[in-house]
Amino acid sequence: MKVTKKNKTAAVLTLLLSAASLSHAAIPLYFPNENSYLTFALSTGVTYTDNVFANHIKVDDLMFSVTPSVSIETGRDAINRLSFSFSETFVNYLDNTTLDTQLASARLAYSFDPQSRLRVDVSASIDQLAQNDSIYWGSRDNNEQEYPEEPRKIIRRDYYAAGIDASYNLSEKLSTSFGFSYFNEHFGSLRTRYNDRQIYTVPLSLNYQIFEKIHLGISYSYSHTRIDPDWNSKNRVPGTQWFNPGTQVSHFIGLSTRGSYTAKLSFRGNVGFGYQSVEDRYDFSPNSTQSSIDDSYSTLNFSLSADYLLSEKSRLSLTSGRNFEVGGRAQNLTSTFARLNMTGYLNAFWQFNAYTSYIYQDFNFSNNRVDHVWGFGAGLSYLPVSWSRISLSYRYLRDVSNRIQDFNVNHIMLSIEFKL
């Protein structure tokens, strides 16, 4: 029988009323060493969205996911601690079955902490994603007239990351931290439109304890981004549009602070001068008056993270920042964002969460494009016993842009969790 919008909506309501989705089941298997354990888990869920492709012309669908996973940890509460986890998510769509996919995720982390002057953390991860948003959208680019012959698609991309962070206490009040990180974004679909990229970052900081629970410091970071040409650029000729390869170098220097300012308020952040240079970039678009882009841009950059205990049962959290980014089509942009989140318990059985967010995206050197992205959401969970949870949540996202078609997305998610 053909699935229509009416019976699909009925299916969603049935699922919401019956709560027929098992979301998490995990059984830890302990090794003889009490500081080591192995866990197998199974997660499933159901999500309804009214805008699968994040497009101004909406297509709704119902998605089912199943995620088996395994994790292992050894050395808990020891000097050397090692953990590894792997999961594979199987995503199936009720209507748009050609979008069905499998997404893997893996994490490896090691820490050396002898509770003395030195601490070292090493991490590596792989994540596969399949989703569209204001920067990553389907092949029609939110413009039905520009590419009418191409179907809408979900963009598939892989993230590879690795890093090392170390801190050293030079004295009782003076400490330093340093590190290195690597990030690689690889596109598995629409490679004729999107650019792979690699980012190398080196952060440094020097911190001084000015009060018992407050540290003040100076921080610096260097970031180098290598942008590959889109896969089909070598087959294009001047006068046809392609997407810029090249490099971007970013610097940041500023003041940083962290600590607990009161019994209820904790704070971490930095503020300073950000500078970015665009080098060896090329623009062969039809309306371009130059074939090479070498430019620079400076601005005030910052990051902020704060937590405030409203009561014994509720917490308010704020994250905010302004930094440089590189879009999937090699756009150079500055992103300013803020997110306010509240979590808490109504009583021993009911837990709630809610958030609101805003992002201002300024696409520098990209046709003066500016996006305003709003979001909010809320969720309610019922915990009848300590090993189970029933949750229902809602999320909303809206993008208003002066260069692409405005769009909004609604998500409704249902889950039931069991933990052993």
N, C-alpha and C positions, 0 to 999 in steps of 0.2 A: 504494500500500500504506500502511495506517495505521501511523504510527510508535508503537511501544510502548516502555515503560520498558526492557525487556530489550534490544531492538535498538538503542535510543538509547545505552545503556551500552556496548554493543559498538562502536558508532560512536565513542564517546569514546576507548575503549581503542585502537581502530585508529588514531585520529588521534595519540594519544600515542606509540604505538610507531613509527609511520611518519614522524612529524614533518612532516606534510604541510601546513604553514602558513607561507607567506612573510610575514615581519613587517616588514621595512624594506629599502628599496632607494632610494638617493639618489645623484644625479649632479650635482655642482656645475658650473655653466657660468660661467666667469670672463669678466668684462668686460675691455676693454683696460687699465683701471686695476687694478693688482694689489691694491688695497685694497677692491675691490668684487666681489661675486659673486652669482650667482643659482643656487638649488638647487631641483630638483624631486624629490619623494619619494613613495614609495608604501608604505604599511604595511597589513598584514593580520594577523589573529590569530584564535584560537579560544579560548573560555573556557567551562568547565562550572561551573555553580553549582547548589547544591541548594536555594536559597531565593531565587527571582527577586524576590519582592515584599517581602523583609525582614519576614516575617510568622510568627506562631507556628504556622500551618498551612503546611507547606512545599510549594512547587511547584518542581521542578527543570527545567532546560532547558540547551540548548547554544546559545551565541551566536557568530556569525561577524561580524567587522568588517573593513571596508576603508576606508583613510584616504589619499586623495591630498592632497598639500600642496605649497605653493610658499613659498619664503622669499627675501628679498633683503636684502643688507647693503652699505652703502657707508661709507667713512670709517674702516675698521678701522685702529687705531693712529694715528688723526688726532684733531685737536681736536674736530671735529664728527663724530659717529657716528650713523648712522640705520639702523634695521632694521625689517623688516616681514615677517610670516608669516601664512599663511592655510591652514586645513585644513578638510575636510569628511569626517566619519565616517559611514559607512553601516553600521548595525547591523541584523542579521537574526537572528531566533530560529527554532530548529528546530521547536518545538511552538507557542509562543505568538506566532504570526505577526502578530497585531493589535498587538503591541508594537514591530514594526519601525519604525525611525526614522532620521532624519538629524540630525547634530549638527555645527554649525559652530563654529570657533574662530579668532580673529584677534588678532594682537599688533602694536602699533606702539610703538617705543621710540626716543628721541633723547637723546643725552648731549653736553654741552658741557664739555670738560675741557682747559683750556690748561696744565695742570700748574703752576698758580700758586695763588692764594688761593681762587678761586671754582670750584665745580663745580655743574652743573645737570643733572638727569635728568627727562625727561618721558616718560610712558607712558600707553597706553590699550589696552583689551582688551575682547573680547566672547567669552563662552563659553556654549554651550548644553549643558545637562545633563539626563539622564534616568536617575534612580536613586532608590531609597528607602533610608532609614536610620532611626535612632532618633528623629529630629526630623521627617523627611519620609517619610510612609508613604502607602499607597494609600487609596482612598476609604472602605474599611471600618474604617479607623482601628485596625487590629489587634483589632477587636471584631466578630465575625461576627453577634452578636445585635443590635447597635445599628443596623447598616445592612445587613441581609441581602439587600436587593434590588439592591445595587450590586456590580458586578464589581470585582475587584482591578485596580489600575492602577499604572503607573509614572509618577511625577510629573515633568513636564517644566517646567523653569525656565531663564530666561536671566539671565546675569550681565553687567552693563555696569560697567566701572571706568575711571577716569582719575585721574591724579595728577601732581604736580610736587614734586620734592625738590631742595633746594639746600643746599650747605654752603659756609662761608666761614671761612678762617683769619685770625683777628684778629691773631695773633702767632705766633711760632714754636711755642708750646705751647698756646695758647688758640684754640679754634674753636667755631663755632656752626652749627647746622643747623635748617632749618625747611621746611615744606611744606604741601600741601593735597591731599586725596584725596576722590574721589566714588565711591560704589558704589550700584548699583541692582539689586535682585532682582525679576524679573518672572516670574509664574507663567503658563505656557502651557496648563496643564491644572488641573482641580479648583479653578477660581477661586472657586467658591462656598464653599470651605473654607480657602483660604490668602490671606495678605495680602502684596501688593507692599510694598516698602520702599525708602527712599533714605537713605543714610548720608553725612554730610559730616564729615570729620575734619581737624583742624589740629594737627600735632605740632611741638613746639619743644624744643631741647636746647642746652646749653652744656657743652663738654667741655674738660678740662685734662689735659695730659700729665704725669702725676706721675712716671713712670719712662720709660725709653727706648721700651718696647713696651707700656705700659699707660696707658690713659686713664680718668679718672674724671669724671663729670658729673652734672648735674641735668636732668631732662626733665619736660615737661608736655605733655598732649594733651587736646584738647576734641573731643567727638563728639556730633553731633546726628542722631537717627534719626527719620524721619517714616514712620509706619506707615499705609498706606491701609486702608480697610475691605475686607473680602472682597467680591467682585464682586456678591453677591446681598444684602448687608446692607440696602440701601435698600428691599428688598421684605419685610423681616421686621418684626415688631412685638414690643413688650415682652412677655416671657413665653416667647419662643422663643430658642434659643441662637444667638448670632452671635459674631463674633470681633473683638477690640477694635482700633479705630483709635487714633490719637493720636500722641504724641511721647515720646521718651526721650532724656535728655541725660546724657552721661557725662563725668567729669573724672578725670584721673590726674596725680599729681605724685609724683616719687620720684627716687632715685639710679640712675645708669646707669654701666656700665663695659664696656670692651672691650680686647682685647689678647692677647698671648702671654705666658703666665705661666712656661712652660718651653719647651724646644725641641720638646716633644711635645704640650703642652696649649695650646689657644687657647680664648677665652671671650668671650661677649657676653651682656649681660643687664641687666635693671632690676628694681627692687623699690620699691613705694611704696603710697600711699593711693589707692584707687579709690572714686569716689562716683557714684551714678546716681540720677536723679530721673525718676519716671514721671508724666506730666502729660496731662491731657485724655483719659484712657483711660476707656472705658465697658464695663460688664459687664451685659448683659441676660439672662444665663443663668437658667434656671428657679429655681435654688437661691440666687441672689445676693441679698444683703440691702442692696446699695448699687448705684446706677446709675453712679457716677463713682469712678474710682480715681486718686488723687493721692497718691503715696507716694515714699519715698526709701530708698536702701539703700547702705551703705558696707562696704568690705572691704579686705583686703590683696591687692593685685594684683601680679603679677610675670611676667617672661619670662626664659627662660634658653636659651642655645644654646652647646654645648661640643663640641669635637673633641679626641680623644686618639689619637695614633699608637701602636698596640700594637706594631707592628713595621714593617719596610720594606714589608710586603705587606698589612697590615691596619689598619683604622681603626675606632674606636668613637665614635659620635655620640649626644649627648643633647639633646633639645628638651623644654622643659617650660614651663608657664605657667598663669596664672589670670586670667581676664578676663570681661567682660560680653558677652553675645550676645543676639540676638533670634531666636526660632524662627519657622518658617514660618507658624504660626498665632498670631503676635504674642506668643508666650510670652516673658516676661522671665526669662532664666536666667544663672547664673554657671557657667562651665565651668573645671574644673581638670584639667589633662592632663599626661601625660609619655610620651615615646616614646624607646626605646633602640634604636639601629640599629648593626649591624656589617657592614662590607664588606671584601673582601679577595681575594687571589689564592692558590690552593693551589700553582700553578706557572704556567708561561707559557701553559698552555692552559685552565685551569679557574679560574673566578671564582665567588664565593659572596656571598650577602647574607642577613641575618636580622634580624628586628625583633620587639619586643614593645611594647605600648602599653596605656594605661589612661586613661579619661576619667570624671570625676565631674561629672555635670550636675545642678545644683540649680535647678529651675524655680520661681523666686521668684514669689509671688502666684498660683501655678497649682496649687491643690489639694495643696500640699506634695509635688509629684511630685519624685522623685529617681531618676536613672538611673545605673547603673554599666556602662560599656562597655569590654570587654576585647578586645584583638586581638593576633594574632601571625602571623608568616609567615616563609617561607624560600624561597630560590631558588638555582638552580645553573645556571651558563652554561658552555658549551664553546666555545672559540674556536680552531677548527682552523687558520685563517689570519687575517691581520690584517683582512680585509674581511668576515668572516662571524661570526655568533654563533648558537648554538642554546641556548635557555633554557627551563627548566621551573620554575614557581613555584607556591606554595600560600599562600592567605590564609584566616584564620579570624576571625570577628567574633561576639561574644556581647553581648547587651544584657539586663541584669536591672533591672527597673523596678517601682516600687510602684504605678504607675498604668496602664500598658499591659501587654499580654501579653509575657512574655519570649520572645526568639527568638535564633537563631544562624544564621550563614551561612558556608558553605564555598565557596571558589573554587579551581579548578585552571586554570592558564593555560599555554599552549604557544606558543612563537614561534621563528621562524628569521629572523635578520637578515643582510642583505647591504648593504654600504656600498662605494661606489666613489668 
